[in-house]
Amino acid sequence: MMRAKGTHRMPAVNSSRKPAYEMRTMRTGAERAEAAAFAEDTALLLAQHAVGQLADLIRSQATVLGLHEDGGLVGCLVVHPEPDLRHWGRDGRGRGLLVSVVPPVPGCSEQAGRLLTLWLADYVARNGLEWVWWELPATSNGEMSATLLDAVRDLGWEDLPAVRRADGEQVVRLRLRAAVRDALTAVISAPDIPPTPGVGAR
């Protein structure tokens, strides 16, 4: 089992200014199309079928949250309100939230991925949950892109051995422990994000 490396400091913020980042729900068709196009830019790190699945999920009626910097989309995630985590075994127990995160886009700054990770850990902690869970498609030998795996580890995610879901797809499991980050509100505003749906202990 590999564990996340190091700790992450909050970016320096001028408290006299409003937060440069905003997390908001992507509700309109145009917003979802923008998020889906953003997800498709991850094609160099994810298998093509996985990129297509993620883009289709974003275009569906799933809850999509977008991270914006000065009005421009720099990251997004999809919330799965009622996930089936039986294939996780004991690693999926507890109260948590399953999400699909758009991984760092090749050539872009890691700042957005780092902020999404910090925000998620804080968000679930404030909603009384213990974990954030994330699944990424594995290759035929049960692994995934080394570049992507290194990136998510550096962002603070813990990777667990690959397992096979009920639909037959093999996935690498990632999890993030909930942690309140009081300073985060000075960096990211989130005026319209609803309380997360809780997942009961199994």
N, C-alpha and C positions, 0 to 999 in steps of 0.2 A: 504494500500500500504506500503510495506517495502522498506526502502532505505538502500543503502550501508553504512557500518560502517567505520568511521575513514578515515584517509588519509594514503598514503603509501610512505615511503621514498625510494629513489633509493639505491640499494646496493652500498657499498663502492667499488671503482674501482681504481686501480693503473694506472694513466694516461700514464705511460711509456710503458705499455703493450697494445697489440691489444685486442679488445673486446673478452671476453671468449665465448660470445654467438653470434650466427649468425642466421638470419632469411633468408631462401631461398626457392625458388619454388621447389616443388617435381615434377619432370618431368618424370623420367624414370619409367618403370614398377617396377623395384626393389625398388625404393624410395617410390612409392605408396603402394607397398606390405608391406614395413616396417611401413609406417604410418597407414595402415589399421590394422596391427597386434597390433600396439600401441593402437589404438582406442578400439580394442577388450578387452584390459586389463581393460577397465572401466566397465566391466559387473557387478561388485558388486554395482555400483552406478546407472547405467541406466538399464531400462528394456531390456531384451534380444533382442526384436525386434528392439528397438531403436539403440542398439549397431550394429546390422546387417545392418540397414539402413545407419548408419554413415560410417561403413566400406565399404559398396557398393558404397556410394557417393565418398569416397576417391579413390576407384579403378576406378571410371568413369573418364570422361574427365573434371571434375570440376577443378577449380584452387585450389590447395592444397599448403599451406605454412607450412614449418616445422621450429621449433625452435631447434637449435643444440647447445649443450655445448661441446666444445672441440671435435667437429666432431660427437658426438652421439646425436640421436634424443631424445628430452626431452618434446616436445609438438608440436601440430599441429592444424591447423584450415582449414576449407573449406570456400571459398568465393562464395556467391550466387549472380551473377551479375544482374539478372533481377527478383527479388523476387516479389511475390504477397502478399502484406501485407494488403489487404482489411479487413481481420479479426482483425487487430490491431486497427482499428478505428482511433481516433485522436492521439493515442499514437504512431502510425506509420507514422505520418506526419513529414515533414521536409526532409532534405537531409541526407541520411545515407547509411549504408552497412549492409546487413544481412549475418551473418556468422554462421557456426557450429564449435564450439570449442571442442576439446577433453578435457573433464573435468579432474581435478586432478586424477591421477591413485592411487588407494588405496595403502598406504605404501610408496608413493613417496613424495619428498619434494614439498611444495607449491610454491617454488621459480619460477618454470617454468610457472605455472598458473598466478602468479602475474606479471611476465615479459610479458607474452602474452597479458594480460589485459592492461598494461601500453603501450605496443607497439601498440596495436590496437587503443587506444584512441589518441595517437600521430599520427599514420598513417592517420586516417580519418581527423583529424584536419588539417594536412598539405595538404590534398587533397580537402579542402574546404567543408567538410561534417560536420554534427552536431552530429550524433549518430552512434553507433554500435548496431545492434539488433541481438538477439539470441533466438531461441526457443528450449525448451526441453519438451519431452513428459510428460503429466500429468498422474496421476493415475485415476482410475474410479471416485474418489471423488474430482477431480480437483486439486490435489496437486502433489508434486513430492518428491523424496527422501529428507528427512530432512537433511541428511548428505551432500548431494550435494548442496542443497539450501543454507545451512549455509556456505559452502565453497565458492560458487560464490558471495554471499553477502560480505564475508570477502575480496574477491578479488576486490571489488569495483562495482559490478553490482547491478542495481536496479531491483527488481522483481515486475511484474505487475500481475493482476488477470489472471487466465487461460481463454482461449477462444477456440472455435472450428474452425479448418480450413475448407476450402471448401472440402477437402478429408475426412472429418469426424473425424480426429484425434484431440484430445484435447491437447493443449500445454500451458505451462507456458511461458510467455514472459519476456525476460530479456533485459535491455538496458543499454548502457554505454555512457556517454557524452564525446564528443571529447575534448581533452585537449593536447596542445603542451607540450612535455617533452624534453626540450633541452638537458638535461644530458643523455638521453637515448642512444644517439649515442656513448657514451663512454662505454656502456654496451653491446649493440647489434649492430652488423653490418648487413646491408641489401643491399648487392651490386646489386642484380638482381631482386628486387621486383618492378613490374610495377606500374604506377599510378592506383589507384583503380577506378573501374567503378562507377560513381556517380548515385544516385537514386534521381530523381527529386521530388520536393515537391508535395504532393497529396492534 
